[in-house]
Structures are given as structure tokens and as C-alpha cells.
Amino acid sequence: MWYEAGMDTQASASVFDLSGQVAIVTGSSRGIGRSIAHHLAAAGAKVVISSRKRPGCEAVATEIRARGGTATVVPCNISEPEQLKDLYEQTMSAFGRVDTLVCNAASNPYFGPMSGLDQGAFDKIMHNNVFRNLQLINHVTPQMAAQGGGSIIVISSVGGLRGDAHIGAYNMSKAADMQLVRNLAVELGPKNIRCNTIAPGLIKTDFARALWQNPKLAASIERNTPLGRIGEPDDIGPIAVFLASKAAVYMTGQVLVADGGMTTRAAW
């Protein structure tokens, strides 16, 4: 075991040290993904910044390097299977290993009731938010198994735990991500690969701008959230550090909800 009975507080703090790790973070040019990349790098990991557009990725990599971290850029559109393979291969070429994979990139091309959802939008949501995660995971896990283990982190949403009249298809994909992680935890556990999910509540990102910039809706959310505020990307980044670290060495197949307590509150 990596720990010893009676270890001191300095040893306890070291379980969050990611020095020597290599982490891929998809959708990391902004929002939650950017925060995760920054926090992983601050904990010592070498981070691969990946999103569709290179300039946004380069900006985040530059920020990390300016703070003394290590980052490289591999642009990737998750809807393109060959680009997912290239993301893995370029990471291996640059660093020779992958210890943590964070599947954060997602799509939501439809807002409205399920009765208006067409097959094209449904297919894009489910492919990009679920199947592309699985494809990228399948690229990295053989190498993780060969090196003795690793950590898979899928960014889901509290929407996967609740119904919604406007983003039902997106929520279906996020519920599927939770089950994807459970299945993979069972399959990959014997190889010492841990698979967990973070389910954020409403976070102030560009992706969710239509929600948190709606004054009436934002006021309602703040009123019904025990912590009394809408989340920030940096409320999520440190959770990824925990899941990537030795502190979470016995945790797999779990959904960690970070929503300010919103889902704990009664409806009346």
C-alpha cells in the first residue's frame, strides 16, 4: 500500500501531488475544462490541452506555462474519431504515457421539449457526449493497464439525475455517462484503472450562459441552492485533482455531485 499507519500531515498532503502524471483534458480551452487543466498542472501534472480550435488551447497552455506548469496543445474535435486517435498518439509521442483522462467536451445542439427533438440532434448529442468518450477511453486504457493503472474522469451533470423540460436530450446523455463510468469501473477495476464522474450543477461557463445570465432563472437557482450561489469553474477543478490523485485510490464507479446542495433540497 502507498500509505503507512500513523503517517504525518506532510505525507497526507502529498497524496494530492500529481508530479510525474500526464493528463489529457478534452474541451479545456475554457470553462470547467480550463479550470481542471489549471488545477491538474498546479498539482504537478503535465497537461494536454485539447479543444476544437488551436488558438484557445494555446492561450490556456501559455497561462499554465507562465505559472510554472507544463502543458502542450493537441487540437481535437471529439466528433471526429480519427482526431480522438490522434489526440492519444500525440500525447504518447510528447510524454510517453497517460495517467489521467478527463472527458469534458460535450455538445448540446437542441434546446426545447422532447417532442421537437429530431434524429440528427439526438444522434449528435449521444455520439459526442457518450460514445466519443468511450472511444477515447478505449484508446488510452490499454496503455494505462500496461503501466499499472490510471484514472478516467467523465464530466457529467446534475441534469443526469433530474428531468427537464428544455434540455432533456442533453440530460439523457449525461445520465448515460454516469452508467458508462459504472460499467467501466467494473471492467477496468482489475487493471487498477479507476473511473469516476463529476456531476456539476449550474456553473458560470459560456456553455451554460443562456441559463445563468437569465436574471429570473438565476435568482430562482440561487434562492433554491443551500450555498446561495451559482457555481464557478474553479469549484470543479480541484475535484478532478482529487480523483486523479492517490487520495482517491479506493474510489471508482462513483458520481460526485457538486451543485451547492441544490439536488438535496426538497421541492416544497
N, C-alpha and C positions, 0 to 999 in steps of 0.2 A: 504494500500500500504506500501511497505517496506521503501519508501523514504519520505522525507518531503521537502517542498519548502524551498529554501534557505539553504540547508544543506552545511556544511563546507567541505573543501578539505579532511580532515581526514575521514569524513563519506563517501566521494566519493571514496576514496581509499579502504575502507572496503568492497565495493561491489565485489571486486575480492578475498576476503577472503573465502577459501573453508573449514575452520575449521569445523569439525563435519561431513563433507561429506565422503562417501565411494565411490570409483571409481574403476571400472573394466576396464582394458585396454588390449585388445587382441593383440597378436603379439608385446609384449612390451619388448622383450629381446634385441632388437637392433633397430637402425634406428629411424624412426618417432615415433613408439610406445614407445621406450625407452625415447625419449625426452618428449613426452606427460606425461608419468608416472612421470618423474623427476619434471616437472613443476607443475603438479597437487599436488604432495607431497609437493613441496616448498610452494605452496599456502595454505597448511594445510590439504589437503585430505588424508585419509587413502587409500592406493592404492593396488589393487590386480594385481600382475604381472603375466601375462599368455602368454605362448607360448608352442610350442611342447616339447621342451627339458628343463628339470628342471635346469641343471647347468647354462644355460644362464639366466634364470629367477632369480635364486638365486644370481647371480652376480649383477644384477640390483637392487634387493631388498637390498643387502648389501650396495651398493652405496647410496641408499636413506636413509637407517638407519644411515650410517656414517655421513650424513648431518643433522641428527636430525629428519628425517621423519619417517612415519610409513608405512610399506609395508609387505605384505605376498605373498606367491607364490602358485599358483594353475595351474600346467601344463595343457594344453588343446590343442588338435589337433582339429581345427574347422571343419574338415571333418567328425568327429565322433559325431553324435547327442547326445549320452549318455554323452560324455565328456563336451558338452556345458551345459547340465543339471547339471552335477557335479560341473562345474565352478560356476554356480549360487548358488547351495546348499552349497558349501564350503564357499563361500563369506558370505552367510547368517549365517552360523554357526560361522564364525570368527567375524563378525562385526554386524550382525543383521539387515542390511539394504543395499540398493544400491541406491545412489543418481545420479551417472553419469555412463553411459556405453559408452565406446569408442570402436567401432568396427573397428579395424585397420588391423587385419590379413587378408591376401589375397594370392591368388595363380595365377601364370601365367606359365603354363607348355608348352606354344606354342609361338614361335616367327616366323612369316612368313606371307605370304598372306592368305587371307580367303579361297582361292581355295584349300589350303593344310590342312585346319583345319578338323580334324576328330571328330566324335561324342564324343569319350572318353574325349578328351581335352576340347571340348566345355562344356560338362556336368560338368567337374571338375571346370572349371572357373566360370560358372554361379552358381553352387551349393555353392562353397566355398565363392565366393565374394558377392553373393546376398542372396541366400536362407538361408545359415547358419547365416548370420547377422539377418535375420528376426526371425529365430528360437531362437537365444539368446535373442533378443529384447523381444520376446513373453514370455520368462522365467521371465524377470525382471520387465516388465511393470505392472503386477497385484500388486506386492508389492509397486512399485513406486506410483501407483494410491492410494493405501491404506494409504500411508504416506503423501499424499497431493501433489505429483509431483516429477519431476526428469528431467534429461537431457540425451538425446540419441545423440551421435555424431558418424557419419559414415565417415571414411576417404575414399574419392573417389579420383579423379584425373582430371586434366585438359584434360586428354585423353578422358574423357566422354563428352567433348564439341567439340572435333575435330576428323577428320578422320586420319587414319594412315595406311601405307602400311605394317607394320610389327607386330603391337600389336592390331589389330582390334578387336579381340575377347575380350581381356582384357578391351579395351576401351568400348565395349558394356556393359560389366558387371559394369563398373564404371558409365556409363550413367544410367543404371538400378538402381544403388544405389541412385543416385540423385532423381529419381522418387519414389523409396521406401520411402525416407525421406519425400517427399511431401505428399504422401498418408498417412503416419503415423502421420504427423503433423495434418492433418485433423481429423483422427480417434482419436488421443490421446490428442489433444488440450483441449477438455472439461475436461480431467482428470489432467490438468496442467502439462502434460509431453511434453517437447519441443524436437523437432527432427530436427537436422541440419547436414549439410555436409561440410567438408573441402575438397577442391579440390587443392592439391598441384601441382605445376609444377614439373620439374625435380629436384629431391633432391639427394644429395650425400649419398645414402644408399647402402648397399650390394645388395638389391633387384634390384636397377637400375644401378649397377656397369657397365654393358656392354654398357650403354649409356654415362655416364659421364666420363668414362675412355677412350672413343674413342676420340682421340685428334681433329680430323676433325669435328666430330659432336659437341663436347663440345665447340669448338671455334665458330661454327655457332650459337649455342644456346646463348652463351654469347654475341655475336655480335647482335643478334636479340631480346635480353631481355633488356628493358629500364633500369633496375637497373644494367645491365652489368655483372651479375654473375649467377652461378648455385646455387640453394638453399641448405641450411644446415638443418638438422633435427630440430635444435633449432629455425629455422624460423617458424616452425609449432606448436611446443609445447605450446607456450603462447596463441595461438588462441584457443586451447582446453580449457585452463583455462578460457578465456573469455566466451566461450559457456557454460561452466559448472557453471558459476557464476551468481550472481544477476544482473550483468551488462548487461546480455543478456536475462533478464526476459521476454521481449516482442518480442523475436526473435524466430521464428520457421518456418520450411519448407524451409530454405534458403541454398544456396550453396555459401560458402565463398571461393573465388579463391585466392590462394597465390602462384603466379608464377613469381614474379618480374616484372609483367606487360607484359609478353610475349604474352598473348592472346589479348592484346589491340592493338598490333602493326599491321599496315597494311602489306599486303604481298608484296607490291611494294615500 
